[in-house]
Amino acid sequence: MKSKYNLLYAILIVVSFSFTTNRDCEYVGSNIEYITSQTKKALVETDLNKTKYQIYKAINAIEKTRTKLNDCGCNYASKNLFDGLDNLILATKTSSLNGAKVLINRALKNTSLSLESLKEHHTHQSKYQPDVLTLNTTDSEKNKFVSEETLERELRQIIDHSLIKFEKSLEDVITTVDCEEAKNFILEIRNKCDQALLNDKLSEGKKYYNLRTKVIATHALDKLSGCN
C-alpha cells in the first residue's frame, strides 16, 4: 500500500513540478519578448550612440533573466539567448552602424530561437525522475509540498479573480477612448509589467499578477491593431 502511495505522490510531484516549470518558463518568455522589443528598437535607430543605448537595455534585461532561466530549466532556450547576448555585446564594440546592425539581426534570430525552444520545452527531458523523487522525499516534505502547491493555486485564483474588473475596464477604454490614446495607455501598462518581471526579487504572487496583467493588456492591444 505504501509503495502505491509513494508512486502516486511521485506522479503528483512530477505533474505539479511541470506546472511550476511551465510558469517559470512563462516568466522567461515574457522577458524574452521584452528583450526582443528593445533589440528591435536598436535595429531601427539611425544614430550609433542611440543604437548602443537600446542594445545595453536588452543586455541588461538578459542578465536579469539568468535566474529565471535556471528555474525554467530549458537549456536550449538558455543557449540561444546567451548566443544572442554575445552578439549584442559585440555590437556595442563596433564603430559603424551597419556593423552593429548585422550583429543585432543575429541577436534577433537567437532570441527567436530561444522563444521557440521554450514552446517546445515540454518535450525535453525533465530534470527530475519519479524514482528519484520517491526515494528522496520524506513524508514531512511531501506534506509541505502539497501545502505549498495548494496555497500557490489559491493565490493564483485570487489574482485571476481580482483582474476581472481590470479586464473589463480595459474593454471600456477600448470602446470609449480615442484609439491612439487608448493604445498608448495600455502600452504603458504592459511596459510596467515588463519592467516588474525583470525583478528577480519579486514574490511569486507579484510575478503572477504582472504576467497575467501583461497577457490581458496584450490581448487588449490586439483589438487596437487597426490604430495608425
NORKAGI-V734780 format. One record per helix or strand of 2 or more residues. SS is the DSSP state (2 for helix, 1 for strand). FROM is the first residue (numbers start at 0). TO is the last residue. If there is no record, write none. Layout:
# NORKAGI-V734780
SS_FROM_TO ; SS_FROM_TO
This chain:
# NORKAGI-V734780
2_1_43 ; 2_47_62 ; 2_65_71 ; 2_74_91 ; 2_96_118 ; 2_120_122 ; 2_129_135 ; 2_138_175 ; 2_178_196 ; 2_203_222
